[in-house]
Amino acid sequence: MDQSRPEFENDDAPNPAGSNHSSWFYIQHGETYGPVSSTDLRAAAHLGFLGPDDLVCRKDVGKWVTARLIHGLFKDAG
């Protein structure tokens, strides 16, 4: 897997281990929000609340990237 494009993980399944791998943060208008679940982040993207140029960070990765680089977050064109 290409490390520059983190895989978007769906956290709908129960997680008995309590891992926070699907906790996300995002920045809009200079404010940081989160943590939010993968499901909530995907909903924000699909509703247009989260844009492809907004910065997002998965808690366990700790690296901020533009939302467009998160594979599976937005519907792929074509």
N, C-alpha and C positions, 0 to 999 in steps of 0.2 A: 504494500500500500504506500502511496506517495505521502510522505509526512507533511508536505506543504498543503495538502487538501484533506483536513481531518474528516473522517467519516461521520456522518450524522447518524446517531443512534436513537432508536425509538425506545422510550422507557415505559411503555404501556404495561410490560410484563412486570410482575412482582419481583422485588429484589431483596430477598431475605438477608443477604449479606450486608445490606445497608450501604453499599457502594454509592458514592456521589459522582460517578463517572458521567452521569447525564445531567448534572447541574450546570446551567449556562448563565452567563452574564452578558449584558449588551450595553452599548453606549449610544445615547441619542441626545443631541443638543447639549453635549458636554456633561450630561448626567449619567451615572452608572446605575443600572437596574439589575436585579436578580438576588438570589439565584432563582431561575425558572427551570421548569422541566423541559425536556426535548419536545414533548407534545405541545406545551404552551409556546415554545419558540417557533415551532413549525406553524402553529395556528397564526401567530403574529406575522410570519412571513407570507402566508397564503392570503391573509386578509389585507395585506399591504401596510400594516403597521410597522413592520420591520423591513427596511429596504436593503437591497443588495450591497449598498455602500456603507451601511452601519457596521460598526465593529462589534464582534462577538468573541467570547472566550469560554471554552469548556474548562470547568474548574480543575480537572485533573491534568490538563495540558498546560494551562497558565500562559498561553500565547494568544495575543489579540490578533485577529485577522478580519478582513472584510467578510461580511455574511455570504457574499457570492462565492467564496472559496470553500464553503462548507458543502461537501458533496451530499446531495439529497435534501437539502434544506428548501431550495426553490425547485420548481418543476424545470426539468432540462428543456431547453429550446429544441424544437424539431424532433 
